[in-house]
Amino acid sequence: METQYALGILGLGVMGRSLAQNFARNGYPPIGYDPAPKLPPDFAVKTAGSLEELAQAIEPPRTFFLMVPAGAPVDAAIASLRPYWQKGDLIIDGGNSYFADTERRARELELEGIYFSGMGVSGGESGALWGPSMMPGGAPEAWARVQPMFQAIAAKAEDGEACVAWMGRGGAGHYVKMVHNGIEYGDMQLIAEIYDLLHRGAGFSNLELAEVFAAWNQRELRSYLIEITANILRRVDEPSGLPLVDFILDEAAQKGTGKWTSQTALDTGAAIPTINAAVESRLLSALKSERVIAAKVLGSATQFTGDRNTLVAAAEQALYASKITSYAQGLNLLKMASREYQWDLNLAQIVPVWRAGCIIRAALLNDITNAYRRKPDLPNLLLDEVFAQLVFSRQAAWRQVVQTAVGLGIPMLAISASLAYFDAYRSATLPANLTQAQRDYFGAHTYRRTDQEGVFHTRWEN
């Protein structure tokens, strides 16, 4: 076969097909391969009947783009290419792989003279087709080679900047995508808790809430997730004529990236209580049958009797403050992971990639980008003067919403965790002195003092 294709795409599921069409439309013709293709009749991208045919058709040095499920399928796809690759070829894993697996694969392939890149791709089917947000990692020299084609297919922010940038070496790209997904978990849970307070607690109908969220989407909370929430709440179930959302079982599934974020944060020593609460909320949602029994035994939430318009106004402020706090946690995790894994992550370069194409795209990200461009070494987003004032000025409404939910018995794991993080982070003193005394009492773990240097132990029972 004549060599004429810019890259080969292995895996022609929904995402692989959409990306293939995006490359073709932007002047980088791909050739695809799938061992069990299920292609629509109008799929116009060239496909190969074998991996050998695919490899021969790509311009050298060749780029192989894997769009297969994470885990063993990635290793199997890499192994299947071994008979056909040549030194200097690049393999890109565009799935949601665990960053440690990406690090391992990069080390192993480097020994064989093959570049390997883990690339986070966000935006779903529509993003893949019309412009995703992409977070590649790996060898910088390999990224420079393919940068033009990925900039061509990426989503474009309002200022025209392509939403793709090299994150760092090794597994940095997949790590950033993992944290992106963790922030996404947090964002979705924050919205869900506000919905629950206003719908179940304050008695707003779905159509009323659709208008509330649509209005919020015209102000500071403007984002993809707020926009689709309004659309979801408007949707009617055709057979019944009632809101479709009321017929959806309240068990939230997860694919693991949120859990990975929580696990790695514990390993790194980063506090991300909002994201952790979002993961835990999905776990609690899975206990549907138990929750139904518990509601009968333990009782359920009571109804709000105050001024509903005042509560809506406070909810908007609480959601915005919680969202800022959640981003602060995720970005702090990236800073700590960057030090631990020596990736030299640049937050002023990472955040702009999320401004379009991805699930967490939001107007807020322009302000976060500016914060890190003003001060690249910013220790925490909450210490930026602009964001400090935005959150501080909303804390009365924030506390009102949490207190209202607690009084009604409406669970707010993520919003209350966001507020607790804010309060803990701004506390010059915390009760960890008592915790350290307890540890020393029962386990002789020692402690440090505030008035002198050194490590101390007390015989507490004397």
C-alpha positions in Angstrom: 0.0 0.0 0.0 1.2 3.5 -0.8 2.4 5.4 2.3 0.1 8.4 2.6 -1.5 8.6 6.0 -0.5 10.9 8.9 -1.3 8.4 11.6 -2.9 5.1 12.4 -5.8 4.7 14.8 -6.2 1.4 16.6 -9.7 1.0 17.9 -12.7 2.3 16.0 -15.3 2.5 18.7 -17.3 5.7 19.1 -14.3 7.7 20.3 -11.8 6.3 17.8 -14.2 6.9 14.9 -15.0 10.4 16.0 -11.3 11.3 16.3 -10.5 9.7 12.9 -13.1 12.0 11.3 -11.7 15.0 13.1 -8.2 14.3 11.9 -9.4 13.8 8.3 -11.5 17.0 8.4 -8.5 19.0 9.5 -6.0 17.8 6.9 -4.3 14.9 8.6 -5.8 11.8 7.0 -5.7 8.8 9.3 -6.0 5.1 8.6 -7.9 3.0 11.1 -7.9 -0.6 12.2 -10.2 -2.6 14.5 -10.1 -6.4 14.8 -13.9 -6.5 15.0 -15.1 -3.3 13.3 -18.7 -2.1 13.7 -18.6 0.9 11.4 -21.6 3.0 10.3 -22.3 3.0 6.5 -21.3 6.6 6.2 -17.8 6.2 7.8 -15.5 7.6 5.1 -12.1 7.2 6.8 -9.8 4.5 5.2 -9.5 1.3 7.2 -6.8 -1.4 7.0 -7.5 -5.1 7.0 -4.5 -5.9 9.1 -1.9 -4.2 11.3 0.8 -4.9 8.7 -1.3 -3.0 6.2 -1.8 -0.2 8.6 1.9 0.1 9.5 2.9 0.2 5.8 0.5 3.0 5.0 1.7 5.5 7.6 4.3 8.1 6.9 7.5 7.4 8.9 8.4 8.0 11.7 5.0 6.6 12.4 2.4 7.5 14.9 0.0 4.9 16.3 -2.9 6.2 18.2 -4.5 3.6 20.6 -8.2 4.2 21.4 -8.8 1.0 23.3 -10.1 0.3 26.9 -7.6 0.9 29.7 -5.7 -1.9 31.3 -4.8 -5.2 29.6 -6.2 -4.2 26.2 -3.6 -1.4 26.0 -0.8 -3.9 26.7 -2.3 -6.3 24.1 -2.5 -3.5 21.5 1.1 -2.5 22.1 2.3 -6.2 21.8 0.4 -6.6 18.5 2.4 -3.7 17.0 5.8 -5.2 17.9 6.3 -7.0 14.6 5.7 -3.9 12.6 7.2 -0.9 14.5 10.6 0.7 13.8 12.8 2.7 16.0 11.6 6.2 16.4 7.9 5.4 16.0 5.5 6.9 18.5 2.6 5.1 20.2 0.0 7.3 21.9 -2.5 5.8 24.4 -5.6 8.0 24.2 -7.7 6.1 26.8 -8.2 6.7 30.5 -5.2 4.6 31.6 -3.8 4.7 35.1 -0.7 6.9 35.1 1.5 4.3 36.8 0.8 1.9 33.9 1.7 4.7 31.5 5.0 5.2 33.3 5.8 1.5 33.0 4.9 1.3 29.3 7.1 4.4 28.6 10.1 2.9 30.3 9.7 -0.5 28.6 9.2 1.0 25.1 12.1 3.4 25.5 14.4 0.4 25.7 13.2 -0.7 22.3 13.6 2.8 20.8 9.9 3.5 20.7 8.4 6.7 22.0 5.3 6.4 24.2 2.8 9.1 25.1 -0.2 8.9 27.5 -2.8 11.4 26.4 -5.9 12.3 28.3 -8.8 13.1 26.0 -11.9 14.8 27.3 -15.1 15.8 25.7 -16.9 12.6 24.9 -18.1 11.7 21.4 -19.0 15.3 20.4 -15.7 16.6 21.6 -13.7 13.9 19.8 -15.5 14.7 16.6 -15.5 18.5 16.8 -12.7 19.4 19.1 -11.6 17.7 22.4 -9.5 18.9 25.2 -6.2 16.9 25.2 -3.5 16.4 27.8 -0.5 14.6 26.4 2.6 13.5 28.3 5.8 11.6 27.4 9.0 12.6 25.7 8.9 16.3 24.6 10.7 15.5 21.4 7.9 13.1 20.3 5.3 15.7 21.2 7.0 18.4 19.1 6.6 16.0 16.1 2.9 15.6 16.4 2.0 18.9 18.0 0.6 20.6 14.8 -1.9 17.8 14.1 -3.2 17.7 17.6 -3.5 21.5 17.8 -5.5 21.3 14.6 -8.1 18.9 16.0 -8.3 20.4 19.5 -11.1 22.5 20.8 -10.4 26.2 20.6 -11.0 28.5 23.6 -12.7 31.9 23.2 -9.3 33.6 22.6 -8.6 31.0 19.8 -6.0 29.1 21.8 -5.9 25.3 21.1 -7.0 23.3 24.2 -4.0 20.9 24.0 -0.6 21.2 25.6 2.3 18.9 26.6 1.9 18.2 30.4 5.2 16.6 31.2 7.3 13.4 31.0 6.2 9.8 31.7 2.6 9.5 33.0 2.0 13.2 33.5 -0.6 13.5 30.8 -2.8 10.7 32.2 -2.3 12.0 35.7 -3.6 15.4 34.8 -6.5 13.8 33.0 -7.2 11.7 36.1 -7.3 14.9 38.3 -9.5 16.5 35.7 -11.9 13.7 36.1 -11.7 14.0 39.9 -12.6 17.7 39.6 -15.4 16.6 37.3 -16.7 14.2 40.0 -16.7 17.0 42.5 -18.4 19.5 40.2 -21.2 17.1 39.4 -21.8 16.2 43.1 -21.9 19.9 44.1 -24.6 20.5 41.5 -26.5 17.4 42.5 -26.5 18.5 46.1 -27.9 21.9 45.3 -30.5 20.3 43.1 -31.5 17.9 46.0 -31.8 20.8 48.5 -34.0 22.9 46.1 -36.0 20.0 44.7 -36.6 17.6 47.5 -36.0 20.0 50.4 -37.6 23.2 49.1 -40.2 21.7 46.7 -39.0 23.4 43.4 -40.3 21.5 40.4 -37.9 20.3 37.7 -39.1 22.9 35.3 -38.6 25.7 37.9 -35.1 24.4 38.5 -34.4 24.3 34.8 -35.0 28.0 34.7 -32.9 28.6 37.8 -29.9 26.7 36.3 -30.4 28.4 32.9 -30.2 31.8 34.7 -27.1 30.7 36.6 -25.5 29.7 33.3 -25.7 33.4 32.2 -23.6 34.5 35.2 -20.5 33.4 37.1 -21.5 29.7 37.1 -21.6 29.6 33.3 -20.3 26.1 32.4 -21.0 23.0 30.4 -22.3 21.1 33.4 -24.7 23.9 34.5 -25.9 24.2 30.9 -26.7 20.5 30.5 -28.3 20.4 34.0 -30.8 22.9 32.8 -31.4 20.8 29.6 -31.8 17.6 31.6 -34.4 19.1 34.0 -36.5 20.3 31.0 -36.5 16.9 29.3 -39.9 15.1 29.3 -40.4 11.4 29.3 -42.5 10.9 26.2 -44.6 7.9 27.4 -45.7 9.6 30.7 -45.3 13.3 29.9 -43.5 13.7 33.2 -39.9 14.9 33.8 -37.5 12.2 32.6 -35.0 12.8 35.4 -37.6 11.5 37.9 -37.6 8.1 36.2 -33.8 7.6 36.3 -32.6 5.3 39.1 -30.6 7.2 41.7 -27.5 4.9 41.6 -24.5 6.8 40.1 -22.0 4.6 38.3 -18.2 5.3 38.0 -15.4 4.0 35.8 -12.6 4.5 38.4 -10.8 7.7 37.6 -12.4 9.5 40.6 -11.4 6.7 42.9 -7.9 6.8 41.5 -7.8 10.6 42.3 -8.7 9.9 45.9 -6.2 7.0 46.2 -3.3 8.9 44.7 -4.1 12.0 46.8 -3.8 9.9 50.0 -0.5 8.5 48.7 0.8 12.0 47.9 -0.5 13.6 51.1 -2.9 16.1 49.4 -6.2 17.0 51.0 -9.1 16.8 48.5 -12.2 16.4 50.7 -14.7 17.6 48.0 -13.5 15.0 45.5 -13.4 12.3 48.1 -17.0 13.2 49.1 -18.1 12.9 45.5 -16.6 9.4 45.3 -18.2 8.4 48.6 -21.5 9.8 47.5 -21.5 7.5 44.5 -20.7 4.6 46.7 -23.6 5.5 49.0 -25.9 5.8 46.0 -25.2 2.2 45.2 -26.8 1.2 48.4 -30.3 1.7 47.0 -32.1 -1.2 48.6 -30.6 -0.4 52.0 -31.4 3.3 51.7 -35.1 2.5 51.0 -35.3 0.4 54.1 -33.3 2.9 56.2 -35.8 5.7 55.1 -38.6 3.7 56.7 -36.7 2.9 59.8 -34.8 6.2 60.4 -37.1 8.7 58.7 -36.4 11.0 55.9 -35.8 14.7 55.2 -38.3 17.4 56.2 -39.6 20.3 54.1 -38.1 23.8 53.9 -40.6 26.5 55.1 -38.6 29.7 54.6 -38.3 32.1 51.7 -37.5 30.1 48.6 -36.1 33.0 46.6 -33.6 33.8 49.4 -32.5 30.1 49.4 -32.0 30.1 45.6 -29.8 33.2 45.9 -27.8 31.6 48.7 -27.5 28.4 46.8 -25.9 30.1 43.8 -23.3 31.7 46.0 -22.6 28.5 47.9 -22.2 26.5 44.7 -19.8 29.0 43.3 -17.7 29.1 46.4 -17.7 25.3 46.7 -16.6 25.1 43.0 -13.7 27.4 43.6 -12.6 25.4 46.6 -12.9 22.1 44.7 -10.6 23.5 42.0 -8.2 24.7 44.6 -7.9 21.1 46.0 -7.4 19.5 42.5 -4.8 22.0 41.5 -3.0 21.6 44.8 -2.9 17.8 44.2 -1.2 18.5 40.8 1.4 20.7 42.5 2.2 18.1 45.1 2.3 15.3 42.5 4.6 17.3 40.3 7.1 17.6 43.1 6.8 13.9 44.0 7.2 12.6 40.4 9.5 15.4 39.2 7.2 16.3 36.3 7.5 20.1 36.6 3.8 20.6 35.8 2.9 24.1 34.8 -0.6 25.0 36.1 -0.7 28.2 34.0 -0.4 25.9 31.0 -2.7 23.1 32.2 -5.7 25.1 33.2 -6.2 26.8 29.8 -6.5 23.3 28.2 -9.7 22.8 30.2 -11.4 26.0 28.9 -13.1 24.3 25.9 -13.8 20.8 24.7 -13.8 19.1 28.0 -16.5 18.3 30.6 -15.4 20.8 33.2 -15.1 23.7 30.8 -16.4 26.8 32.6 -16.1 30.6 32.6 -14.3 30.3 35.9 -11.3 28.7 34.2 -10.3 32.0 32.5 -10.0 33.6 35.9 -8.0 30.6 37.3 -5.7 30.8 34.3 -5.1 34.5 35.0 -4.4 33.7 38.7 -1.6 31.3 37.8 -0.2 33.6 35.1 0.0 36.4 37.6 1.8 34.2 40.1 3.0 30.8 38.7 4.2 29.7 42.2 0.8 30.4 43.9 0.7 27.9 46.8 -3.1 27.6 46.7 -5.8 29.2 44.5 -7.5 30.5 47.7 -4.5 32.7 48.3 -5.0 34.6 45.1 -6.3 38.0 46.0 -9.2 37.8 43.5 -10.3 34.3 44.5 -9.8 34.9 48.3 -12.3 37.8 48.0 -14.7 35.8 45.8 -14.9 33.0 48.4 -14.7 35.2 51.6 -17.6 37.4 50.4 -19.8 34.3 49.9 -19.2 32.5 53.1 -22.4 33.8 54.9 -24.6 32.4 52.0 -22.4 29.2 52.0 -23.0 28.6 55.7 -26.7 29.4 55.4 -27.0 26.7 52.7 -25.1 24.1 54.7 -27.1 24.9 57.9 -30.4 24.7 56.0 -29.5 21.3 54.6 -28.4 20.0 57.9 -31.6 21.2 59.5 -33.7 19.5 56.9 -31.7 16.3 56.8 -30.6 16.8 53.2 -27.1 15.2 52.7 -24.4 17.6 51.5 -21.2 15.6 51.7 -19.4 17.7 49.0 -20.6 21.2 49.8 -20.0 20.8 53.5 -16.6 19.2 52.8 -15.7 22.2 50.6 -16.7 24.6 53.4 -14.8 22.6 56.0 -11.7 22.6 53.7 -12.0 26.4 53.5 -12.3 26.7 57.3 -9.4 24.3 57.9 -7.1 25.9 55.4 -7.6 29.4 57.0 -7.1 28.1 60.5 -3.8 29.3 62.0 -4.3 26.6 64.6 -5.9 23.2 64.4 -6.6 20.5 67.0 -3.8 18.3 65.7 -1.9 19.2 68.9 -4.3 17.0 70.8 -4.0 14.3 68.1 -0.3 14.3 68.5 -0.6 14.1 72.3 -2.9 11.1 71.9 -0.5 9.4 69.5 2.4 9.9 71.9 0.2 8.7 74.9 -0.7 5.3 73.4 2.2 4.7 71.0 5.1 6.9 72.1 5.1 8.4 68.6 6.7 11.7 70.0 5.7 15.3 69.2 7.3 18.6 68.5 6.8 21.7 70.6 5.9 25.3 69.7 8.4 26.9 72.0 11.6 24.9 71.3 13.3 22.7 68.7 13.6 19.0 68.9 11.4 15.9 69.3 9.8 15.1 72.6 8.0 12.2 74.4 6.0 12.4 77.6 5.3 9.6 80.1 1.6 10.6 80.3 0.5 8.1 83.0 2.9 9.4 85.7 
